[in-house]
Amino acid sequence: MNRVIAFISALAVALLCAAAPALAQSSYGLSLYGELKYPPDFKHFDYVNPNAPKGGSIKYAAIGTFDSFNPFILKGVAAQGVGLMFDTLMAHSDDEPASSYGLVAESVDVAPDKRSVIFNLRPQAKFWDGTPITAADVVWTFDTLKSKGNPYYRLYYTDVIKAEALDSHRVKFIFRAGTNRELPSIVGDLPVLSKAYWSTHDFGKTTLTVPLGSGPYKIVAFGAGRYVVYRRVADYWAKNLPVNVGRYNFDKIRYDYYRDQSVALEAFKAGAYDIRIENVAKNWAIGYNGPALSAGWIKKAEIPNKVPQGMQAFGFNLRRKLFQDRRAREALGYLFNFEWTNKTLFYGAYKRTESYFANSDLASSGPPGPDELKILDKYRGEIPDSVFTRVFKAPTTDGTGDIRANLHAALKLLAEAGWTVKNGRMVNAQGQPFRFEFLLDQPEFERVVLPFARNLARIGIVCNVRTVDPAQYQNRMNNFDFDMTVVLFPEGPSPGNEQRDYWTSASADQIGGGNLLGIKSKAVDDLVNLVIDAPNRQSLVTRTHALDRVLLGGYYVVPNWYLPYFRVAYWDKFGRPSINPPYALALNAWWYDKARADALAAQRK
């Protein structure tokens, strides 16, 4: 009898345990595919100087103008640096590919089935006016960004069903499925806004009233469209947290706005501002030459990184009938002479981009392997056959300017697409000319695009290059009002939900969306979802390779170039840590070195 009772009791316990939901595991951080580098009691990130002095100032340059301090909506042009005013639930580590640690949230509980996550907010977290950051603020922020924010947020949070406050300092996010491993991390990136503040302000409008924030810096002065000054918040609630130790060291950060990069460069050499991240090879090679560089007052540094470089390219607008034939798009790629451009204009500085995930293990190479073919075979007949049979290789030349072989290749492809040259003009069967506009917002890019346009003219294609001011350019891009332009799709070490904004059909018709090219492909949509749902790092790499091949095979862009390092020029009055993290240029870990600054000032007298 005792055995029977014991058996029944054990069975009841087992059934009870089976019926009870598994408990979420609490953690001080999140890592997408592996272990966190830093232990629970870590004091600071390895790439900062924990004893960096606070004080001084740093000046940056910005190009164009601004008319808003609300960076979360489509309207207006937000001021540079405005993100410094808003804290997020978690803070990223720049020396790990996909890890974050508690900021507003002190810990996070991810459900075992990955269908929800709970963020436990720090009791000391507060806005600048002293009011606490609560779960209600987090819920309001999430709901508002999805309903009234930039359309990007609706796509980014597609698989987040809702947010709910469990109590004043615990907020739960519920997900559509448990396969999207990135969801806890992307929700952790959520900036937290004040529900009380925005209840008396119109979130949907641009504003030059400084909004209430909780971050390390606050705007203290500005000239509309001309400059903006941030001051370090003296009583910043999170200044001693491990994720912030050794960071945000400047008392003031200022952005001065310039008409274009040429004017900005001259202003830098004159000492009008302090630091430049250079993206023009000619500038880097000879543009800084002068007394300040010769005297050592200006320093130049090339800082290696492992940041996936994404895709910078001449992008086609597939909404234009002119560019809807893949063969015509491929043909135009033969008319961009990268080797000549790199040699003549860039001093041989760049590598040719041949992947949407260049400079990383995510870039496809060689023929597709068995695991990739298992993914791609499903789309035979829907995606180009070349994806299975050819390794993508951008057209090449000998760098002398002789492109006769490329001209013949382009003409052959255009003929297959129904275009012929008549009386010196490229026309279709209806006699309509091959004519389009190349839209720019940087005059510096004209020297790259104009030779491309001249090569097009050699086979009868008319390409009118037009440069407009940044505000007009942004408005036209938001409304997809362009034929061809320079596009940039940045990538991180672990691609995920942002791919929906870049490539999917849902984003193609969304005003202000990131699918600038207008790609609409069920195969691409499916592959993006596979990347997002990758269960581990190896499968993420394989699935990203497959997506990369399909995008390359579509010839949606004419690839440009990339660098595997940051180019930074700065006046010699700053200190910086001995190491730079591999996945970011951590300027927020630099500091003002008074001794260097004083010595520099004395030498310049």
N, C-alpha and C positions, 0 to 999 in steps of 0.2 A: 504493500500500500504506500509506504514511504517513497518507494521508487517511482510509483505512478504520480504521486503528488509532486515529486521533484522534477519528473519529466514534464508535467503540465506547466509547472512554474517556469522551467527553462524555456519551454516552447512559447509561453506568453511573453517572456522577456525578449526572445528572438523576434517574435512578430512585432512587438512594440518598437524594437530597434529598426526593423526593416521598414516600418510605416513612417517612422520619424524622419524628417528631412535632414540631410547631412548639414552639419554646421559650417558656416563660412569661416575661412581662415583669415585671421587679422594679420596685417603686415604694415610696416612703416614705409614700404615702397612698392613699386610695380615694375616688373620686368617682363617683356613680351614673350621671350623664348628661353630664358635661362635664369641663372642665379644673379642676384644683385651683387655688384662689386663691393659696395660699402656695407659694413655691418650696422646693426641697430644703434650702436653707440658712437657712430662716426662723428667727428668734430667738424670736418670741412672736406670739400672736394680736393683731390690731389693736385689739381691744376691752378689752385689759387695760392696766394701768400696770405696766410691767416693774420699776419702782423702788418699787412699793408696799411700805410697811414691814410687817414681820412682827411680830405681837404682839397683845396685848389679847384680848378675848373678844366674843362675840355670843350673845344669848339669843333663842330662838324659842319659840313656843307650839305645842303639839300638842293635839288634841282626843281625849278618850276614855281609852284605856289601851294597854298593850303587855304581851306576855308572852314575847317571843322575840327573839333576835338572829340568827335564821336567816330571812332574807327570801326564801329560794329554794323553800320548800315551802308547801303549802296550809294546813297546820295553823298555828294561832296567829295573833297579831297582831304583826307585826314593829315594832321601835322606829323612830321617825323618825330619818333620817340614817344608817341602818345601811349604806347603799350606799357611804358614804365610806371604808369599810374594805377595799373590794375593787377592785383595778385590773382594767381590761379590756385586751384585746389592742390595741385602737385607741381613740382619743379623738376625739369629734366637735368640729367647728368650729361655733360658734353663729352665724357670719355667712355661712354657706353653706347651701343647702337640703339637701344630702345628701353631705357630705364628712367624712372622718375621717383622722387622722394617727397615726403610730406611738406607742404607749405601751409595753406589755409587748413588743409586736412592733416591731422597728426597721424592718422592711420586709416587703412582701407581694408574692407572685408569683401573679398570676391567669393561669390557663391560657387560651390563645387561644380554645379552644372553650367557655370559661366553665363547664366541668364540674368544676373543682377549683380550690383555692387553697392556697398554702403560706404560712404565717406564719413568719418568721425571728425568733426571740426574742432579746431583748437579753441578752448574757452577764451584765450587771450587775443584771438584774431579780431581785429577791429578796423573800421574805416577811419579816415582822418579826423572826423568829428567826434571820435570816441565811442560811437555806437558799435555794438558787437556785430560781427558777421555771423549770420544765422542760416539755418537750413532753408528758411523762407526766402532769404536772398538768393541762395543757390537755385532753388526751384524757379523763382521768378526770372532769374537770368536765363536759365535754360529755355523756359517756355517763350520768353520774349525774343531771344535770338532765333529760335525756330520760326516764330510767327511774324516778327517784324524786322529781323536782322538781315544782313546780306544773304542773298540766296544760297551762298556757299554753305551756310550753317544747316540749311534744310537737307542738303545732300550729305554733309559730313555726319550728321546725326540721324541719318535715315533709319538705322537699326536700333535707335534708342526710343523706346515706346513712350516712356514718361519718367518724370522725376517726382518724388514725393518726400515730404518731410516726416520723418518718424518721430522726431521731437525737435527741440530748438537747435540741437547741434549734431543731428544725424540725418543724412539725406540718402535716399535710396534711388538708384537708377535701374529701371527694368528694361531688358533688351529683348529684341524680337526673336533671337535664336542664340544658342550657346556656342555657335561655331566661329563667331567673329571675335578672336582673341584680343583684338586691339581696342575694343570698346571701353574697357575700364581705363585704359591709358588716354584715349581721346577725350573721355569725359573728365579725366584728371587735368586736362589742359584748359578746362572751362575757366574763363575769367569771371570773378564774382563781382557783380554790380549791386549797388544799394537799391533795394526795392523802395524804401522810403523816399530816397532822393528822386528817383525817376517817377514816382507817383505824382510829383508836382512839376515835372518837366516832360516835354514831348520827345520820346525816344526816337521817333521816326524822322526827326528834323536835324539838319546840320546845326551846329551850335559853336559859338566862340566863347560861351560861358564855360569855365573850367568845371567839369563834372566831379562829383565826389568819388574818390577812389580809396584804395587801401595800400597802394604800392610804395616803392622806395623813393619815388620822385613825384613832385607836384609842379605844375606850371605856375610860375610867379611873374612872368612878363612875356609879352609877345607884341609883334606888329603884324597885323593881319596880312598873310601872304608873304611876309618878309623875314621874320625870325621868330623863334620861340625859345624860352629859357626855362629849364627845369631846375628846381632846388631839391637837394636831398632832404627828406623828411627826418627831422632831428629825433623825433620820438617814434619812428617807424616801428611798428609792433613786432616785425619779424627780423629785425636786424641781427639778432644773435642766434638765429636758427642755423643749424649746420649747412643748409643749402645756400645760405646767404653770407656766411663768414668769408671775409676776403673779397667780397664783391660789392659793387655799388659804392666805390670809394671816393668819387668826385663830389664835392659840395654842389657844383653847378655843371650842368650840361646844356650847351647852347647849339641850336641849328640855325645857320644863316642860309637863306635861299638865294640861289643864283639862276640867271637866265639859262645857262647851258654849261656843259662840262668844260669847255675851253675857257670861259670866263672864270669858272671855279678853280681851275688849275692855276691860273695866273694869280688869283687871290691867295691860294695856298702858298705859292712860292714867295709872296710878299709878306707872309705871316699873318694873314687875316683870319685864318683858322688853323687847327692843329694837326689834323690827321685825315688821310685819304685812303680808301680802299680802291686801288686802281684797277680798272677793267679795260683800259686801252693800251695795247702793246706798244704803240709808238710813244705814248706818254711815258711809259715805264722805261723804255730804252733811252730816250733823249729829252723827254719833256721836262724833266726835273733839273737838267743841267743849269748851273748858274752858281753865283757866289755862295748861296746858303748851303747847297749840296757840297760844294768844294770845301767849305770851311767845316763841314761835319755838323752843321746846325740841323740839317734835315737828314734823317736816317731812312734808309730803304731796307725792307725786310721781305724775304720770300719764305712764307711759313707753310710747310707741307701739311697736307690734310688727307683724310680718308673719306671725305664727304662725297657721296655719289653726285656727279655733276648734272644729272638730268639731261635735258635736251634744250639747247639753244639752237634756233634754226630759222630759216625763212619759211614761214607757215602759210599754207594755202587756206583760204576760206571755202570749204566744200559746199557752202550754201550757194556759191556762185556756179552757174551751169558750166562756165569755162573750165572749172577745175574738178569736175565730177568724174572724168575719165582718168583712171589710175595711170594709164600709159602717158597721157599728157603731163601729169605731175612728175612722173619718172623722167620724162624727157627734159624738163626744165632743170632737173638736178645736174644734168651734164653740162649746163652752161655756167655753173658756178665754179670758177677756177680756184679751188682752195690753195693749192700748192703755190700758185703765183701770188695770191693774196697774202699767204703766210710769209712768203719770202720778201715780197715787196713792201707790204704795209705793216707786218707784224714782227719783223726781225726774227722770223723762225721760231717764235715763242710758243706756238700752240700745237696741240694734238687735234687731229680730226675726230669729231664726234661720230661714232658709228653704233650708238646704242642710246636708248632713252634712259639708261641707268649707268652711264659711263663712269669710269674710275671706281668700279666696285665689282664684287663677285656677283652682283645681280645682272650684269650685262651679259647678254647671250653671245656665244662665240662658237665657231665650228658648226658642223651639222647638228641638228637636234638629236639628242640622245633618246634612249628607249622610254624613259620616264616622261620626257617632253612629248614624244610621239603619242603616248597614251592619251595625253590631254588634247593634242592637236588633231588627231585622226577623226575625232567627232565632227570637225568642221571642214573636212575635205569637200571641195565644191563651193564652199561659202567663203573661204579665205584663199588668197592667191596660191597657186601650185608652187610658186617659187619659195614659199615658206618651208616646204618639205625638201626642195631640191637644191636651193642655193643659199650660201651664206651671204648675208647682206654685206656689201662693200660699196662705199661711196665712190663715184667716178673719180679718176685721178688724171693728172697731167704731169708733164716734166718740169713745170714751174717756169718755163720760159715765156709763156703767153700763147704758145701754139696750141690751139684746141681743135684742130681740124678733125681729128678722130672723134672727139666728143660731139662736134657739130653733126657729123654723119650719123652717129648713134641717136642723137636727138631727133633728127629729121626722119629717121626710120620709124621711131616710136610715134611721132606725131602723125605720120602717114597712116599708121595702123589705127590711130584714133580719129582719122577722117580729116586731117589738116594737110594742106598743100601750099606751096609758095607760088603765088601768081603776081607778076609785075612787082616783085620785090616785097610782097606782103604775104604773111601767113593767114590763110582764110580757110573756112570750113566749106562744106558742100553748098551752103546757102550764100556763100560769098562774104560772110561776116568775118571781120578781122579778129585776130588774136590780140587783144588789147586789154591792159589792166593797169591798176594803180598800185604802187608799192608805198605803203603808209609808214612814216617814221615819226618819232618824237625827239630824236637826238640827231642834230646836224652831223655829229662825229661819224655816224653810221653811213652817211652819204658816200664817203670814199670807198666803202665796201660794196654798197648796193649799185652805185653808178657803173662800175665795170661789169657787174652782172647784167645790168640793163643793156649795156653796149653789146655784150655777147648775145643777148636775146635778139637785139636788132639785126645781127648778122644773118639770122634766119627769118627775118620779117616779122618778129613779135615786137609789139610796142609796149614798153613798160615805163610808165610815167612815175617818177619818184617824187613824192610829196612829203615835206616835213611840216608838222603842225605843232602848236604849243602843247605841253603836257596835259592841260585840262581838257582841251578839245580831243586830244588823242585818247584819253581815258574814257571820255563820253562815247566816242566812236567804238572803242573796243567793248565797252559795256553792252552796246547795242549791235555788236557784230557788223559794224558798218565799215568794212574794209575788204579788199581783194586779197592782198598779200601783205605781210608785215613780219617783223622780227618777233618771235615768240620764245618764251622761256618757261619750261616746266621743271621746276626744281624738285629734287628728290632727297629723301632721307635714307638712313641705313636700313629702315624697315618699312617699305611702302605698304600702304593700307587704304583707309577710307578716303583719303584725298584723291585716290585714283578715280573714284566715281566722278569727282568734279572735273577732272582733266579729260576723260575719254568717253563717258557713257552717254547713251541716247537721252537719258533724263536731263542731262546738263546742257545738251546741244541747243535746246530752245529756251533755256532759262536766261532771261536778260541778266547780265552781270555774272553769268556762270563762267566756270573755268574752262569749259570745252570750247575754246576759241576756234578750233579747227572745224567744228561742226560734225565730228565723227558720229555716225549712227550705224552701229554694227552689233548684231546679236552676239556674234562670237566675241567681240571686244567686251561687251557687257558681261558675258559669262566669265571670261577670263579675269576681269576685274574682281568679280565676286569670289572667284577661286583664290586670288591673291589675298583678299581680305580674310577669307576663311581658312587660310593655311594653318595647319595644326602645329607645325614646328618649323625651325629655321630652314632645314633642308627642303621641305616642301615649298616654303616661301620662295627660295631661290629658284627651284625648278619651275614653279608657276609664273614667277616674274620673267624668267627666260622665255617662256611660251608667249606671254603678253608682249614682250619686247619684240619677238620675231614677227608677230602679227602686225604690230604697229609699224615696224620697219618695212614689212612687205606691202603695206598700204601706200607707201610713198606720200604720206600726208605732209611731209616737210622736206626741205632741203637742209640737211644737217650742217651746222657751223663747226664750232671748235670748243675746246675746254682747256683748263689748266688744273694740274693736281696740287696746286698750292695757292695760298692767299698772297697777294701783293699789297703791302702796306707801306705807306710813306708817312712819316710823322716828325714833328719838331722835337728835338731832343730835350724834352722836359718831363718825361714820363718814366715810370718803372713798370716792368711787366714780369710775370712769373717766369721761371726758368723753363717751364714746359708749357706748350699749348695743347689743349685737348684735340684729339683727332677729328672730332665731328663738328667743330664750330670754331670761329674766330672769337675767342672769349675776351672781347674788349672790356666787358664789365668787370674783369679781374685786374685791369691795369690801374695805376694810381698816379697821382701828381707827385713828382719828386722835386721838392722845393730847392734842394741844393743844385740839381741840374738846371732847374728853371732860372734860378738866380745867376748861375754861371752863364747860361745862354743870354740872359738879358744884359749882363755886363759885356759880353763879347759883341753884342749887336749895337752897343752905344756908338 
